[in-house]
Amino acid sequence: MSTKDTGRSYHRSCTGLALETVTKHPSSGTQDITLFGSCFCPFVQRVWVALEYLEIPYNVHEVDPYQKPKDLLEVSPKGLVPGLKLHNFNPPRALNESTVIMEYIQDISMNSTGRSLLPPASNPYARALVRLQSDHVNRSLVPAFYRYLQAQDTSSQIESGKEFHSSIQGLVALLERAENEIVGVGGVSGEGEIKALSIGLGLWIKGNDDLGWIDVMAGPWLFRATNVLKDYRGFIMPSDQKFNAWMSKLLGHPAFARTCSTEDLYLDSYERYAFNRPNTSQVANAINSGRALP
């Protein structure tokens, strides 16, 4: 476990499989959508996985959000990533905020490729349960991840570790609720009916190999828990067999794996969080001050 701040800096370019994906979607491309992103950012990875899974054509423009270049500010007024530039408008338009962008991409997909991360509109209760899962990730899991990583003294790390573990348990409870109330209800029979009901519920459902909304919403932070939190805080994932099977399917899913860099990129880029360096990021500042994430 890393216990000393070695002064490593964040990376500015992807590595590994993520680099291969960037190469296939150059910023000089002619697609209608350009994703403004940074290689280490989990909020960016959400959008990126969605683009990959939904098979929406796009370009990638890697930017340094701490330098806040002009073209980034044009699509994201706060200079935060991700940002989306929409070239099919004249003049081009833009969107920011990861969840908003995901919803936009989802709508585009339903009008083009037909692929979906959400349960169908004909099953509004299932959609509502997925949105409860999403709300839990944004309100609980994500802030708990940063509080745990930024905690400096032993007692704070212990308490923050418990909080993060509890947030995972809360998510698991919501996943089990959706499974029980949508797929596990009485009268459901046959693989075809189960598969239809499983649409949008994601990889948690046994036999479902399609990504769901919650896989994409939570995946980037759970992935970083397996490398960043493991290295800097000694965090061990829950030992539950079903949870481990879900994680294995999620991290191994091609659309997710194609957006992942090599482990050294994350360990280097998150060292500044782990030792809570001053002005690490707007997210880190918000956690330190007790404010909501920007």
C-alpha positions as CSV (number, residue, x, y, z in Angstrom):
1,M,0.0,0.0,0.0
2,S,1.4,3.4,-1.0
3,T,2.0,5.6,2.1
4,K,4.2,8.4,0.7
5,D,3.4,11.2,-1.6
6,T,6.0,11.0,-4.4
7,G,4.8,14.0,-6.3
8,R,3.4,12.1,-9.3
9,S,1.2,14.1,-11.6
10,Y,-2.0,13.3,-13.4
11,H,-1.8,11.9,-16.9
12,R,-2.9,13.9,-19.9
13,S,-3.3,11.0,-22.4
14,C,-4.9,7.6,-22.3
15,T,-2.9,4.4,-22.2
16,G,-3.6,0.7,-23.0
17,L,-7.0,-0.2,-24.4
18,A,-8.3,3.3,-23.9
19,L,-5.5,4.7,-26.1
20,E,-6.5,2.2,-28.8
21,T,-10.1,3.5,-28.6
22,V,-9.0,7.1,-28.8
23,T,-6.9,6.3,-31.9
24,K,-10.0,5.0,-33.6
25,H,-12.0,8.2,-32.8
26,P,-9.6,11.0,-33.4
27,S,-10.5,14.6,-32.6
28,S,-10.0,15.4,-36.3
29,G,-12.8,13.1,-37.2
30,T,-16.0,14.1,-38.9
31,Q,-18.7,12.7,-36.6
32,D,-21.6,14.7,-35.4
33,I,-20.4,14.4,-31.7
34,T,-17.1,15.3,-30.1
35,L,-16.5,14.1,-26.6
36,F,-14.2,16.4,-24.6
37,G,-12.6,14.3,-21.9
38,S,-9.7,13.5,-19.7
39,C,-8.1,10.1,-19.4
40,F,-8.4,9.8,-15.6
41,C,-11.9,11.2,-15.0
42,P,-14.6,8.8,-14.0
43,F,-17.4,11.2,-15.0
44,V,-15.9,11.2,-18.5
45,Q,-15.7,7.4,-18.5
46,R,-19.5,7.2,-17.9
47,V,-20.2,9.0,-21.1
48,W,-17.5,7.2,-23.0
49,V,-18.8,3.7,-22.1
50,A,-22.3,4.8,-23.0
51,L,-21.1,6.0,-26.5
52,E,-19.2,2.7,-27.0
53,Y,-22.1,0.5,-25.9
54,L,-24.8,2.4,-27.7
55,E,-22.7,2.5,-30.8
56,I,-23.0,6.2,-31.4
57,P,-20.4,7.6,-33.8
58,Y,-18.1,10.2,-32.0
59,N,-14.8,11.9,-32.0
60,V,-12.6,12.2,-28.8
61,H,-10.8,15.4,-27.9
62,E,-8.5,14.8,-24.9
63,V,-8.1,18.0,-22.8
64,D,-6.4,19.1,-19.6
65,P,-9.3,20.4,-17.5
66,Y,-6.8,22.1,-15.1
67,Q,-5.6,24.3,-18.0
68,K,-9.2,25.0,-19.1
69,P,-8.5,25.6,-22.8
70,K,-10.8,27.8,-24.7
71,D,-12.5,25.1,-26.7
72,L,-13.4,23.2,-23.4
73,L,-14.9,26.3,-21.9
74,E,-17.0,26.7,-25.0
75,V,-18.7,23.4,-24.3
76,S,-18.5,23.3,-20.5
77,P,-18.7,26.8,-18.9
78,K,-17.0,25.6,-15.6
79,G,-14.2,24.0,-17.5
80,L,-15.2,20.6,-16.2
81,V,-15.2,17.4,-18.2
82,P,-17.0,15.7,-19.8
83,G,-18.3,18.1,-22.4
84,L,-20.1,17.3,-25.7
85,K,-19.9,19.4,-28.9
86,L,-22.7,18.8,-31.3
87,H,-21.6,19.5,-34.8
88,N,-25.0,18.8,-36.4
89,F,-26.2,22.2,-35.4
90,N,-25.2,25.4,-37.1
91,P,-23.5,26.9,-35.2
92,P,-22.5,23.9,-33.1
93,R,-24.2,23.4,-29.7
94,A,-22.9,21.9,-26.5
95,L,-23.8,19.9,-23.4
96,N,-22.1,19.2,-20.1
97,E,-22.7,17.2,-16.9
98,S,-22.2,13.4,-17.3
99,T,-25.7,12.3,-16.4
100,V,-27.3,14.9,-18.7
101,I,-25.1,13.8,-21.6
102,M,-25.9,10.1,-20.9
103,E,-29.6,10.9,-21.2
104,Y,-29.0,12.7,-24.4
105,I,-27.0,9.8,-25.9
106,Q,-29.7,7.4,-24.8
107,D,-32.3,9.4,-26.6
108,I,-30.2,9.6,-29.7
109,S,-29.6,5.8,-29.6
110,M,-33.4,5.1,-29.4
111,N,-33.9,7.2,-32.5
112,S,-31.0,5.6,-34.4
113,T,-29.4,2.3,-33.4
114,G,-32.3,1.2,-31.1
115,R,-29.8,0.2,-28.4
116,S,-30.7,1.1,-24.8
117,L,-29.3,1.4,-21.3
118,L,-32.7,1.8,-19.7
119,P,-35.7,-0.4,-19.3
120,P,-38.3,0.3,-22.0
121,A,-40.8,3.2,-21.5
122,S,-43.5,0.5,-21.4
123,N,-42.1,-0.5,-18.0
124,P,-42.1,2.7,-16.1
125,Y,-41.7,1.1,-12.7
126,A,-38.5,-0.7,-13.8
127,R,-37.2,2.7,-15.1
128,A,-38.0,4.3,-11.8
129,L,-36.1,1.6,-9.8
130,V,-33.1,2.2,-12.1
131,R,-33.3,5.9,-11.4
132,L,-33.3,5.2,-7.7
133,Q,-30.1,3.2,-8.2
134,S,-28.6,6.1,-10.2
135,D,-29.6,8.6,-7.5
136,H,-27.9,6.5,-4.8
137,V,-24.7,6.4,-6.9
138,N,-24.6,10.2,-7.3
139,R,-25.6,11.1,-3.7
140,S,-23.8,8.3,-1.8
141,L,-21.3,6.2,-3.6
142,V,-19.4,8.9,-5.5
143,P,-19.0,11.3,-2.6
144,A,-18.1,8.4,-0.3
145,F,-15.4,7.4,-2.7
146,Y,-13.7,10.8,-2.6
147,R,-14.1,11.2,1.2
148,Y,-12.4,7.9,1.7
149,L,-9.6,8.6,-0.7
150,Q,-8.9,12.1,0.7
151,A,-9.1,11.1,4.4
152,Q,-5.7,11.6,6.0
153,D,-5.7,10.4,9.6
154,T,-6.3,6.8,10.5
155,S,-9.6,7.3,12.3
156,S,-11.0,9.3,9.4
157,Q,-9.9,6.7,6.9
158,I,-11.6,3.9,9.0
159,E,-14.8,5.8,9.2
160,S,-14.7,6.8,5.5
161,G,-13.9,3.3,4.5
162,K,-17.0,2.1,6.4
163,E,-19.1,4.7,4.7
164,F,-17.9,3.7,1.2
165,H,-18.5,0.0,2.0
166,S,-22.0,0.9,3.3
167,S,-22.7,2.8,0.1
168,I,-21.8,-0.3,-1.9
169,Q,-24.1,-2.4,0.3
170,G,-26.9,0.2,-0.3
171,L,-26.4,-0.1,-4.1
172,V,-26.5,-3.9,-3.9
173,A,-29.8,-3.7,-2.0
174,L,-31.3,-1.6,-4.7
175,L,-30.0,-4.0,-7.4
176,E,-31.6,-6.9,-5.6
177,R,-34.8,-5.0,-5.2
178,A,-35.1,-4.4,-8.9
179,E,-34.2,-8.0,-9.6
180,N,-36.9,-9.3,-7.2
181,E,-39.6,-6.9,-8.2
182,I,-39.1,-6.9,-11.9
183,V,-37.6,-10.3,-12.9
184,G,-38.4,-12.4,-9.8
185,V,-42.1,-11.6,-9.5
186,G,-44.6,-14.5,-9.6
187,G,-45.8,-15.6,-13.0
188,V,-42.6,-14.9,-14.9
189,S,-41.6,-18.0,-16.8
190,G,-39.4,-18.8,-19.7
191,E,-36.0,-17.4,-20.8
192,G,-37.6,-15.0,-23.4
193,E,-39.8,-13.3,-20.8
194,I,-37.0,-13.0,-18.3
195,K,-34.7,-11.5,-21.0
196,A,-37.4,-9.0,-22.0
197,L,-37.9,-8.0,-18.4
198,S,-34.1,-7.7,-17.8
199,I,-33.6,-5.0,-20.5
200,G,-31.9,-2.0,-18.8
201,L,-31.4,-3.8,-15.5
202,G,-27.8,-4.5,-16.4
203,L,-25.2,-7.2,-15.7
204,W,-26.5,-7.8,-12.1
205,I,-29.2,-10.0,-13.6
206,K,-28.0,-13.6,-14.1
207,G,-27.7,-14.4,-17.8
208,N,-27.9,-10.8,-18.9
209,D,-24.8,-9.8,-20.9
210,D,-26.1,-6.3,-21.9
211,L,-24.9,-3.2,-20.0
212,G,-27.5,-1.3,-18.1
213,W,-27.7,2.3,-16.9
214,I,-26.5,1.5,-13.4
215,D,-23.4,-0.4,-14.7
216,V,-22.3,2.7,-16.5
217,M,-23.2,5.1,-13.7
218,A,-21.4,3.2,-11.0
219,G,-18.7,1.3,-12.9
220,P,-16.0,4.0,-13.2
221,W,-15.8,4.4,-9.4
222,L,-16.1,0.7,-8.6
223,F,-13.3,0.1,-11.1
224,R,-11.1,2.8,-9.3
225,A,-11.9,1.1,-6.0
226,T,-10.1,-2.0,-7.4
227,N,-6.9,-0.1,-8.1
228,V,-6.8,3.4,-6.6
229,L,-8.5,2.6,-3.3
230,K,-6.8,-0.8,-3.0
231,D,-3.3,0.8,-3.4
232,Y,-3.8,4.0,-1.3
233,R,-6.2,2.8,1.3
234,G,-5.9,-1.0,1.3
235,F,-9.6,-1.3,0.4
236,I,-10.9,-4.8,-0.2
237,M,-14.1,-5.3,-2.2
238,P,-17.1,-7.1,-0.6
239,S,-16.5,-10.9,-0.7
240,D,-20.1,-11.7,-1.7
241,Q,-20.1,-14.2,-4.6
242,K,-22.8,-12.4,-6.6
243,F,-21.2,-9.0,-6.2
244,N,-17.9,-10.4,-7.4
245,A,-19.6,-12.0,-10.4
246,W,-21.2,-8.7,-11.3
247,M,-17.9,-6.9,-11.0
248,S,-16.2,-9.5,-13.2
249,K,-18.8,-9.1,-15.9
250,L,-18.7,-5.3,-15.7
251,L,-14.9,-4.8,-15.8
252,G,-14.7,-7.4,-18.5
253,H,-17.4,-6.1,-20.7
254,P,-15.9,-5.0,-24.0
255,A,-17.6,-1.5,-24.0
256,F,-16.2,-0.9,-20.5
257,A,-12.8,-2.4,-21.0
258,R,-12.2,-0.3,-24.2
259,T,-12.3,2.9,-22.0
260,C,-9.8,1.7,-19.4
261,S,-6.2,2.8,-19.3
262,T,-3.4,0.9,-17.6
263,E,-3.3,0.8,-13.8
264,D,-0.3,3.1,-13.5
265,L,-2.3,6.0,-15.1
266,Y,-4.8,5.8,-12.3
267,L,-2.3,5.4,-9.5
268,D,-0.3,8.4,-10.8
269,S,-3.3,10.6,-11.4
270,Y,-5.0,9.9,-8.1
271,E,-1.9,10.3,-5.8
272,R,-2.8,14.0,-5.4
273,Y,-6.2,13.0,-4.0
274,A,-4.8,10.3,-1.8
275,F,-2.6,12.8,0.0
276,N,-5.1,15.6,-0.3
277,R,-2.8,18.1,-2.0
278,P,-4.1,21.7,-1.9
279,N,-6.3,22.6,-4.8
280,T,-6.2,19.1,-6.3
281,S,-9.5,19.7,-8.1
282,Q,-12.9,21.3,-7.8
283,V,-14.2,17.9,-6.7
284,A,-11.6,17.6,-4.0
285,N,-12.2,21.1,-2.8
286,A,-15.9,20.4,-2.6
287,I,-15.3,17.3,-0.5
288,N,-12.9,19.2,1.8
289,S,-15.4,22.0,2.4
290,G,-18.5,19.7,2.8
291,R,-20.2,21.2,-0.3
292,A,-22.0,19.2,-3.0
293,L,-19.9,18.0,-5.9
294,P,-19.6,20.6,-8.7
